[in-house]
C-alpha cells in the first residue's frame, strides 16, 4: 500500500472524526493503547469539575447530591455493552488483581470439594500470582497450568474454575470464548475471563458465550487513565449464591445502618469493598464516553484492518522480522507482536522517533491498534519508521541494556 | 467565651494562615473533616497536571519519567511522620477495607495455631465485616468481640491479632495505644491499629507504642479526596516474614520480568496488588503537602482547643444536649458527638444553615475539628447556630425521616 492509499482509507473512514475526542500528543504515533489509553479531551474538564465543584464546593453532600455513591454501579453499567453483559451484571471496583482474588475465592467457595484453579502458563502475571496467593492461603487449593491447546481436555472433576485471559497480553492470541466456556461447563467448572486486553477493542459477548465471571481493567482500551479502577462481572444466575471474601462496608446491604454484622448487598453491590475512588471513577466514566454513539462492530472491524495493514507493511519492509502473533486476524486481539533479538533497544529507538509501542521481554516488540484514535496513515507511517530503524541498525544495544525494562 | 474573644484567639493563632491552603466554600462552617477533608487549593492544579501533562503528553513513558511507579512508596513515606513510622514502613494501596484483609490474613498466617481476631463490638463496620469475611473463608478463624474496657484481659493464647480503631468513629473515644499494644504483646498477639479517625488530627506514634500493623484512610484528615487510596504500615521487624494474600503483580520482586511464579517484593512493596491509581495518588500527595512545615504537636493542641471550645459553648447554650464523647479531652480524638432523639433532622437543619457536621444513627450529631482550616470564631459560630436551631425547634422531623441517612 502507498501512503496516498492509506490517506484515502482515512478519508473514507466513518470513525476518523473520533480522533478529535482524544488529546493525542503532536508528533506521536501511539501504538500502545493496549497498555495505557490516550487521554480523552473531555476528561480534563470532567476531573477538574469533580475536584473543584463536587469535592471542593459540595464536600460531603456530594455523596448524595453528585451521585458519588452510585458511581460504581453507574459506570459498571456503561461498561456492560462493551462486554456483552446486562447493566446490572457489572460493577467498577478495586483493581483487576483484587477482583480476580474476590471471584476466584468466591468460585472455590461455591464449588464444593473442587479445589483446582485451571489456567495456562504464561497467562498475564497478576492472574497467575493472585491464584498462587490463594493456593498459599486456602487449604487444598491448587493452581494447575496447562498449555492453551490442551485446556479444554484438562478440565476435570477437580477443577473449580477455569481462569483465562481472553486476548493474550504478549501474542494477542484470542480464545474462542464460547467454546472454552462450554468445555468448562461440560466438566462442571465455572469460567472466569480476564478481559483486560480485549474489552473495547474486539467483540466480547460474555452472555452469548454463557460465561460465569469476568474481570478487566479500565486503563487500556477503556481510556480511564493510569491505574484506573477495574471492573467485575458476575452472571445474573450466580449473583445470589456467590460470596465475596472482601466483605467491606460498601458491599453491605445497608452500609449506613452501621450495624456490627455483615449482610451481603443484592446484585453486584456485594463486590464493592471500600469507599469508591471518586476522582478515578470520574476519569473512567469520561473515558467510556468516547464510545458514545459508536457502532462497535464497525469500530472493531476498523481496528482489525489497522492491524492487518501494519502486519502487511512490516512484512514487506522487514521480511526478517518474525510475527509472534497469530497470522489469522480472526484469531488475535487488537495488538500484534514481533520477535527481535534486540527488541528492547529497537523499541527505545522507535519511541525516540515518536512511535510508541512497548517491549515485552525477552524479545517482543508489541504494537496496539486503537481504532478510536488511530488512522491508516498513522499505522502506515509507523511501519515505515520501524522499517527505517531496522534498516539503519541505529540502536544502541549497550546503552539501553543497562537501563532495565520499558514498562 | 464571647465572639470577640474567639476572634482574639484566631488573631494569635500561628496556624491561622494555613486556612489559605484550603478551598473552604464561602458561607460554610465545615465540621466534617473527619469524614471528608476539605479540598486543598493546590490539589486542582496538581491533578490537572497529572491528567493533562503526565498522562496526556507523557502517556506510557510517565510510569518512569513522572515517577508513577514509585508513587505508592513515595506517598507512603510522606504519611509516615504523621503516624510515628519510618518512611519505609508505610505504603499507599487499595482501600482501608482491602488493606485490613491483607494484614489480618497475614497476621493469622504468621501466628501458628492462633485463630482468633479480637476486636470490640461497635468498631467501625468495615473492620468488623472484613474480619467476618475472613472467618467465613479461612478454616477455624473466629472473630471475638469484647467490650473495650475488657479488651486487655481478653487477649489469650488463642488470639492471633488484636484489631482496634485508635479513635472511635462515633464517640471519638481514644485507646491508649501503647498500653493496649503492650497487653497484646504480653499475651503473644499482634496488634493492628486502624488510624482512619486519628492520623493527621491527634498524635500517633506507632513505633513508640511498639505497634505491629496499621491501616488508615486517605480522605479524612489527610485531605486526599473522596475515596482516596488508603495506606498500611508493617513494622520493619515483621516485613520479611509476613505474606500478603493479595499477591498481585505490583507486589512482585521484579514485576517487569513477567515471570510465571510469584516472589514477594522486599519491604512494603509486597503489599501492593494491582496497578497503582495514579490520579488519586496525585490528589493524596497534594493533600499531604498541606502538612508541610507544620509543627504537628502544636497543630494537634489547637485541634483539641477547638473541640474544647465547642463542647463548652454547646454546654452553656444547650444544657440538655448530652455529650456522647469522653469529657476528658485527652481521652478523645478530634471530633465530638452529642446524642439527640431528633439527631437526623437537627443535623439537616444545621447543614441548611451552613454548619456541616454529620449524623450517625440512631441519635448522634457528630462534629469534627480540623485545625488546618478551622478557626476559633468558626467553632464559636457553629455552636451558636446549633444553639439557635435547638432553641427554635425548627426542624422538620417528618420531612427528613423520609429521606434516609446523611452519609
Interface residues (C-beta under 8 A of the other chain):
Chain A: X23 X25 X28 X30 X32 X35 X36 X38 X39 X43 X44 X47 X48 X51 X52 X54 X55 X56 X57 X59 X60 X61 X62 X63 X64 X68 X69 X94 X95 X96 X97 X98 X101 X105 X109 X121 X122 X123 X124 X125 X126 X128 X129 X130 X132 X133 X134 X136 X137 X138 X139 X145 X217 X219 X225 X226 X227 X228 X229 X230 X243 X244 X245 X246 X247 X248 X249 X250 X251 X252 X255 X256 X257 X258 X259 X260 X261 X262 X273 X274 X275 X276 X277 X278 X279 X280 X281 X283 X351 X356 X358 X360 X361 X404 X405 X406 X407
Chain B: X23 X25 X28 X30 X32 X35 X36 X38 X39 X43 X44 X47 X48 X51 X52 X54 X55 X56 X57 X59 X60 X61 X62 X63 X64 X68 X69 X94 X95 X96 X97 X98 X101 X105 X109 X121 X122 X123 X124 X125 X126 X128 X129 X130 X132 X133 X134 X136 X137 X138 X139 X145 X217 X219 X225 X226 X227 X228 X229 X230 X243 X244 X245 X246 X247 X248 X249 X250 X251 X252 X255 X256 X257 X258 X259 X260 X261 X262 X273 X274 X275 X276 X277 X278 X279 X280 X281 X283 X351 X356 X358 X360 X361 X404 X405 X406 X407
